[in-house]
Amino acid sequence: MKLLARVIRLFSFSLVTSGVFYFPGMLLIRLGRKLRVLNFKRNNVKSEDFQEIKVFSNVRLQVDASAYMGGSLFWTGLHHVNEIIYLNKILNRKDVFIDVGANQGEFSMFAASRVSEGKVIAFEPVKYQLNLLKNNLKLNGFRNCEIHEFGLSNENAQLPIYTSNDSELHAGIHEGLSSLFPSGDVNEEQQIIDIKVFDEIITPTLERFDFLKIDIEGAELYALKGMRVALEKFKPQILIEMNDRTFRSAGYSLTEMFDFLSELNYKPFRIHRGHLVSVSGVEQLTDWGNYIFK
């Protein structure tokens, strides 16, 4: 089955980004996702299974094939499909791409491969994900990517971060659930992390800022408030996970996030096959989904 995963990885990215062959590419990705779950159940995968793979035509990643996101990358070549298709269309070689909640580096490594004369600035405070991110940067030899080992908010602090160790729920440990705000099964303390304010330490160094990806499990509004000066000055496009459950765990709502971004003259769009579709208001947002604001 792992040979089949290699075949799927070989063709999935080129197919889904071609436009014409989007649907065959998505069929391959759906097959890969089913194979991942089948492999987990059949082999009762419990331990880490680190694999080095090639994705996005020219990027190498070390992933934990036994985990949820790493397994998705191993079996399909992409975890965030429509988001990567969109970035493949719009990123320019001189862009500055900022990745808040970089995890193991799917977005950061993809962006670094595209902004050859620009820069990627990645933030990842959780040791497990951070080690994978560092390994993946070293594996590719990108010199246009810098990694910061702290989280972002609107005030400086040291805080515990929590995760879920439930491997059954997602057919593998979910590496993307680390949150400052425990709730439900996300209740296992991982470590204490440093939290800093973007506008205090990064904004003064920026000459341009073209794109922001942010996915930090509920802490998004606080991080964006700590980036307000940069957002007003540069008006980057924002790819953000809008998640009512994690937002409410953090003490605010989808509407409050929407209102904050509206104050900065941002409008929401959903991504459909690499194209943007306008969203007229907060009532059209789903309870969970990745959206572009621009």
Kinemage of the C-alpha trace (Angstrom):
@kinemage 1
@onewidth
@group {chain A} dominant
@subgroup {mainchain}
@vectorlist {calphas} color= white
{ca met a 1} P 0.000 0.000 0.000
{ca lys a 2} L 2.894 2.375 0.649
{ca leu a 3} L 3.920 2.044 -3.006
{ca leu a 4} L 0.414 3.187 -3.933
{ca ala a 5} L 0.838 6.177 -1.599
{ca arg a 6} L 4.010 7.105 -3.481
{ca val a 7} L 2.138 6.960 -6.803
{ca ile a 8} L -0.664 9.150 -5.405
{ca arg a 9} L 1.868 11.708 -4.107
{ca leu a 10} L 3.616 11.708 -7.475
{ca phe a 11} L 0.522 12.799 -9.394
{ca ser a 12} L -1.910 14.470 -6.966
{ca phe a 13} L -0.343 17.946 -6.836
{ca ser a 14} L 0.188 18.323 -10.587
{ca leu a 15} L -3.351 17.118 -11.295
{ca val a 16} L -5.252 19.306 -8.816
{ca thr a 17} L -3.253 22.420 -9.760
{ca ser a 18} L -3.723 21.860 -13.502
{ca gly a 19} L -7.340 22.989 -13.537
{ca val a 20} L -8.357 20.575 -16.292
{ca phe a 21} L -7.496 17.473 -14.261
{ca tyr a 22} L -8.673 18.766 -10.881
{ca phe a 23} L -11.318 16.069 -10.420
{ca pro a 24} L -9.032 13.102 -11.224
{ca gly a 25} L -6.543 14.622 -8.776
{ca met a 26} L -9.201 14.881 -6.075
{ca leu a 27} L -10.203 11.261 -6.680
{ca leu a 28} L -6.583 10.256 -6.042
{ca ile a 29} L -6.488 12.330 -2.856
{ca arg a 30} L -9.755 10.823 -1.592
{ca leu a 31} L -8.349 7.366 -2.290
{ca gly a 32} L -5.213 8.264 -0.328
{ca arg a 33} L -7.287 9.477 2.621
{ca lys a 34} L -9.246 6.223 2.707
{ca leu a 35} L -6.023 4.213 2.519
{ca arg a 36} L -4.609 6.177 5.465
{ca val a 37} L -7.573 5.301 7.669
{ca leu a 38} L -7.589 1.692 6.448
{ca asn a 39} L -3.876 1.358 7.201
{ca phe a 40} L -4.396 2.792 10.697
{ca lys a 41} L -7.226 0.395 11.496
{ca arg a 42} L -5.677 -2.680 9.898
{ca asn a 43} L -2.250 -2.262 11.450
{ca asn a 44} L -3.425 -0.720 14.746
{ca val a 45} L -0.830 2.037 14.282
{ca lys a 46} L 0.243 3.409 17.664
{ca ser a 47} L 3.921 4.355 17.383
{ca glu a 48} L 5.629 7.094 15.397
{ca asp a 49} L 6.480 6.258 11.790
{ca phe a 50} L 8.768 8.947 10.379
{ca gln a 51} L 9.057 8.966 6.597
{ca glu a 52} L 10.795 11.289 4.158
{ca ile a 53} L 8.592 12.146 1.185
{ca lys a 54} L 8.587 14.401 -1.862
{ca val a 55} L 5.603 16.745 -2.291
{ca phe a 56} L 4.589 19.770 -4.399
{ca ser a 57} L 6.923 18.539 -7.187
{ca asn a 58} L 10.094 19.870 -5.560
{ca val a 59} L 9.749 19.900 -1.751
{ca arg a 60} L 10.909 17.233 0.675
{ca leu a 61} L 9.190 16.683 4.016
{ca gln a 62} L 9.814 14.443 6.975
{ca val a 63} L 6.410 13.437 8.330
{ca asp a 64} L 5.025 11.079 10.942
{ca ala a 65} L 2.938 8.773 8.756
{ca ser a 66} L 1.157 7.396 11.841
{ca ala a 67} L -0.285 10.819 12.744
{ca tyr a 68} L -3.289 12.627 11.269
{ca met a 69} L -1.673 15.466 9.317
{ca gly a 70} L 1.600 13.671 8.649
{ca gly a 71} L -0.360 10.649 7.473
{ca ser a 72} L -2.451 12.837 5.187
{ca leu a 73} L 0.722 14.224 3.604
{ca phe a 74} L 2.246 10.746 3.343
{ca trp a 75} L -0.787 9.144 1.704
{ca thr a 76} L -1.957 12.020 -0.529
{ca gly a 77} L 0.850 14.576 -0.905
{ca leu a 78} L -1.367 17.410 0.380
{ca his a 79} L -3.246 18.042 3.608
{ca his a 80} L -4.679 21.498 2.821
{ca val a 81} L -5.648 20.934 -0.805
{ca asn a 82} L -7.638 24.001 -1.910
{ca glu a 83} L -5.456 26.322 0.136
{ca ile a 84} L -2.271 25.068 -1.549
{ca ile a 85} L -3.913 25.297 -4.985
{ca tyr a 86} L -4.748 28.948 -4.284
{ca leu a 87} L -1.256 29.773 -3.029
{ca asn a 88} L 0.212 28.112 -6.100
{ca lys a 89} L -1.745 30.607 -8.205
{ca ile a 90} L -1.029 33.821 -6.331
{ca leu a 91} L 2.384 33.681 -4.639
{ca asn a 92} L 5.092 35.743 -6.325
{ca arg a 93} L 8.834 35.228 -6.029
{ca lys a 94} L 9.405 38.435 -3.990
{ca asp a 95} L 6.510 37.958 -1.552
{ca val a 96} L 6.854 37.879 2.229
{ca phe a 97} L 4.770 35.008 3.613
{ca ile a 98} L 4.108 34.769 7.362
{ca asp a 99} L 2.966 31.461 8.838
{ca val a 100} L 1.515 31.616 12.358
{ca gly a 101} L 1.066 28.095 13.666
{ca ala a 102} L 3.461 26.607 11.124
{ca asn a 103} L 3.214 23.087 12.542
{ca gln a 104} L 5.503 20.746 10.560
{ca gly a 105} L 5.766 23.147 7.645
{ca glu a 106} L 3.326 22.221 4.889
{ca phe a 107} L 2.599 25.899 4.179
{ca ser a 108} L 6.034 27.267 5.107
{ca met a 109} L 7.980 24.845 2.924
{ca phe a 110} L 5.580 25.285 0.008
{ca ala a 111} L 5.818 29.067 0.280
{ca ala a 112} L 9.618 28.976 0.605
{ca ser a 113} L 9.779 27.020 -2.643
{ca arg a 114} L 7.761 29.742 -4.396
{ca val a 115} L 9.038 33.035 -2.909
{ca ser a 116} L 12.623 32.523 -4.033
{ca glu a 117} L 13.506 36.232 -3.742
{ca gly a 118} L 11.192 36.882 -0.803
{ca lys a 119} L 10.939 35.471 2.690
{ca val a 120} L 8.948 33.097 4.864
{ca ile a 121} L 8.628 33.899 8.576
{ca ala a 122} L 7.284 30.924 10.533
{ca phe a 123} L 6.068 30.755 14.146
{ca glu a 124} L 5.820 27.417 15.947
{ca pro a 125} L 6.293 27.059 19.726
{ca val a 126} L 5.364 23.373 20.249
{ca lys a 127} L 8.480 21.185 20.459
{ca tyr a 128} L 7.182 18.180 18.512
{ca gln a 129} L 5.991 20.247 15.541
{ca leu a 130} L 8.958 22.614 15.845
{ca asn a 131} L 11.467 19.774 15.494
{ca leu a 132} L 9.732 18.539 12.346
{ca leu a 133} L 9.624 22.097 10.980
{ca lys a 134} L 13.348 22.584 11.594
{ca asn a 135} L 14.143 19.212 10.037
{ca asn a 136} L 12.099 20.070 6.963
{ca leu a 137} L 13.804 23.423 6.558
{ca lys a 138} L 17.200 21.715 6.792
{ca leu a 139} L 16.087 18.959 4.427
{ca asn a 140} L 15.257 21.497 1.709
{ca gly a 141} L 18.115 23.898 2.363
{ca phe a 142} L 15.885 26.958 2.010
{ca arg a 143} L 17.718 30.138 3.004
{ca asn a 144} L 14.645 32.349 2.704
{ca cys a 145} L 12.808 30.937 5.729
{ca glu a 146} L 13.259 31.930 9.368
{ca ile a 147} L 11.664 30.113 12.296
{ca his a 148} L 10.583 31.704 15.581
{ca glu a 149} L 10.087 29.358 18.530
{ca phe a 150} L 7.274 31.266 20.254
{ca gly a 151} L 3.574 31.919 19.881
{ca leu a 152} L 1.820 35.226 19.190
{ca ser a 153} L -0.811 37.197 21.081
{ca asn a 154} L -1.622 40.785 22.096
{ca glu a 155} L 0.495 40.600 25.258
{ca asn a 156} L 3.711 38.909 26.339
{ca ala a 157} L 3.355 35.835 28.547
{ca gln a 158} L 4.409 32.298 29.327
{ca leu a 159} L 1.440 29.930 29.141
{ca pro a 160} L 0.682 26.197 29.066
{ca ile a 161} L -0.432 24.722 25.753
{ca tyr a 162} L -2.704 21.684 25.516
{ca thr a 163} L -3.377 18.903 23.018
{ca ser a 164} L -5.377 15.703 22.533
{ca asn a 165} L -3.872 12.233 22.820
{ca asp a 166} L -6.977 10.527 21.407
{ca ser a 167} L -5.662 8.596 18.396
{ca glu a 168} L -8.971 6.857 17.652
{ca leu a 169} L -10.994 10.001 16.910
{ca his a 170} L -8.888 11.035 13.887
{ca ala a 171} L -7.297 7.649 13.039
{ca gly a 172} L -3.994 8.891 14.422
{ca ile a 173} L -2.755 11.541 16.829
{ca his a 174} L -3.858 14.955 15.496
{ca glu a 175} L -0.802 17.249 15.457
{ca gly a 176} L -2.930 20.288 14.602
{ca leu a 177} L -4.941 20.580 17.811
{ca ser a 178} L -2.421 22.275 20.135
{ca ser a 179} L -4.246 25.121 21.876
{ca leu a 180} L -3.812 27.614 24.684
{ca phe a 181} L -7.469 26.996 25.553
{ca pro a 182} L -8.278 23.467 26.804
{ca ser a 183} L -11.667 22.043 25.868
{ca gly a 184} L -13.199 18.633 25.231
{ca asp a 185} L -10.488 16.086 24.454
{ca val a 186} L -7.877 18.860 24.025
{ca asn a 187} L -6.924 18.763 27.698
{ca glu a 188} L -3.432 17.233 27.946
{ca glu a 189} L -0.808 19.824 28.851
{ca gln a 190} L 2.153 19.610 26.446
{ca gln a 191} L 4.527 22.305 27.669
{ca ile a 192} L 4.875 25.946 28.680
{ca ile a 193} L 5.414 28.244 25.701
{ca asp a 194} L 6.586 31.826 25.260
{ca ile a 195} L 4.038 34.273 23.840
{ca lys a 196} L 5.102 37.551 22.222
{ca val a 197} L 3.538 40.503 20.389
{ca phe a 198} L 4.175 40.644 16.625
{ca asp a 199} L 3.984 44.441 16.363
{ca glu a 200} L 6.662 44.829 19.038
{ca ile a 201} L 9.310 42.530 17.568
{ca ile a 202} L 8.562 41.744 13.898
{ca thr a 203} L 6.646 44.706 12.427
{ca pro a 204} L 9.565 47.171 12.853
{ca thr a 205} L 11.754 44.874 10.717
{ca leu a 206} L 9.301 44.449 7.825
{ca glu a 207} L 9.632 46.163 4.459
{ca arg a 208} L 6.726 44.234 2.966
{ca phe a 209} L 4.160 41.693 4.107
{ca asp a 210} L 2.078 40.029 1.404
{ca phe a 211} L 0.385 37.000 2.895
{ca leu a 212} L -0.535 35.761 6.364
{ca lys a 213} L -1.615 32.214 7.166
{ca ile a 214} L -2.845 31.814 10.738
{ca asp a 215} L -4.209 28.675 12.395
{ca ile a 216} L -3.628 28.572 16.160
{ca glu a 217} L -6.719 26.873 17.563
{ca gly a 218} L -8.594 29.759 19.126
{ca ala a 219} L -5.781 32.249 19.734
{ca glu a 220} L -6.236 33.872 16.304
{ca leu a 221} L -8.076 37.023 17.436
{ca tyr a 222} L -5.513 37.820 20.134
{ca ala a 223} L -2.603 37.265 17.739
{ca leu a 224} L -4.236 39.478 15.095
{ca lys a 225} L -4.794 42.230 17.651
{ca gly a 226} L -1.062 42.040 18.334
{ca met a 227} L -0.451 42.434 14.577
{ca arg a 228} L -2.839 45.320 14.005
{ca val a 229} L -0.154 47.855 13.068
{ca ala a 230} L 1.298 45.495 10.451
{ca leu a 231} L -2.135 44.611 9.074
{ca glu a 232} L -3.082 48.276 8.692
{ca lys a 233} L 0.265 49.191 7.127
{ca phe a 234} L 0.693 46.316 4.650
{ca lys a 235} L -2.848 44.882 4.207
{ca pro a 236} L -1.677 41.307 3.501
{ca gln a 237} L -4.102 38.666 2.357
{ca ile a 238} L -5.073 36.479 5.313
{ca leu a 239} L -5.765 32.754 5.257
{ca ile a 240} L -7.421 31.972 8.573
{ca glu a 241} L -9.188 29.031 10.143
{ca met a 242} L -12.599 30.293 11.257
{ca asn a 243} L -13.659 27.803 13.925
{ca asp a 244} L -16.586 28.681 16.164
{ca arg a 245} L -15.745 25.916 18.668
{ca thr a 246} L -12.136 26.978 19.268
{ca phe a 247} L -13.083 30.667 19.194
{ca arg a 248} L -15.675 30.133 21.927
{ca ser a 249} L -13.173 28.143 23.984
{ca ala a 250} L -10.976 31.241 23.791
{ca gly a 251} L -13.802 33.561 24.860
{ca tyr a 252} L -15.062 35.126 21.617
{ca ser a 253} L -17.223 34.271 18.587
{ca leu a 254} L -17.112 34.105 14.794
{ca thr a 255} L -18.969 37.414 14.742
{ca glu a 256} L -16.335 39.133 16.888
{ca met a 257} L -13.559 37.882 14.599
{ca phe a 258} L -15.524 38.971 11.532
{ca asp a 259} L -16.139 42.411 13.038
{ca phe a 260} L -12.449 42.867 13.896
{ca leu a 261} L -11.351 42.076 10.350
{ca ser a 262} L -14.137 44.262 8.932
{ca glu a 263} L -12.797 47.195 10.970
{ca leu a 264} L -9.543 46.737 9.045
{ca asn a 265} L -11.485 46.775 5.740
{ca tyr a 266} L -11.080 43.055 5.099
{ca lys a 267} L -13.724 41.093 3.211
{ca pro a 268} L -14.141 37.289 3.369
{ca phe a 269} L -13.888 34.778 0.547
{ca arg a 270} L -14.106 31.009 0.429
{ca ile a 271} L -11.733 29.034 -1.769
{ca his a 272} L -13.223 26.917 -4.546
{ca arg a 273} L -10.800 24.994 -6.762
{ca gly a 274} L -8.179 27.694 -6.342
{ca his a 275} L -10.570 30.576 -7.021
{ca leu a 276} L -12.134 32.979 -4.536
{ca val a 277} L -15.890 33.217 -4.033
{ca ser a 278} L -17.178 36.261 -2.149
{ca val a 279} L -18.940 35.739 1.180
{ca ser a 280} L -21.482 38.493 1.833
{ca gly a 281} L -21.568 38.361 5.623
{ca val a 282} L -20.842 36.465 8.812
{ca glu a 283} L -24.095 34.532 8.462
{ca gln a 284} L -22.649 32.809 5.374
{ca leu a 285} L -19.606 31.533 7.246
{ca thr a 286} L -19.697 27.890 8.279
{ca asp a 287} L -18.946 26.938 11.892
{ca trp a 288} L -15.568 25.660 10.703
{ca gly a 289} L -13.547 26.387 7.582
{ca asn a 290} L -10.526 28.126 6.109
{ca tyr a 291} L -11.271 31.498 4.531
{ca ile a 292} L -9.336 34.185 2.714
{ca phe a 293} L -9.739 37.782 3.914
{ca lys a 294} L -8.465 40.546 1.640
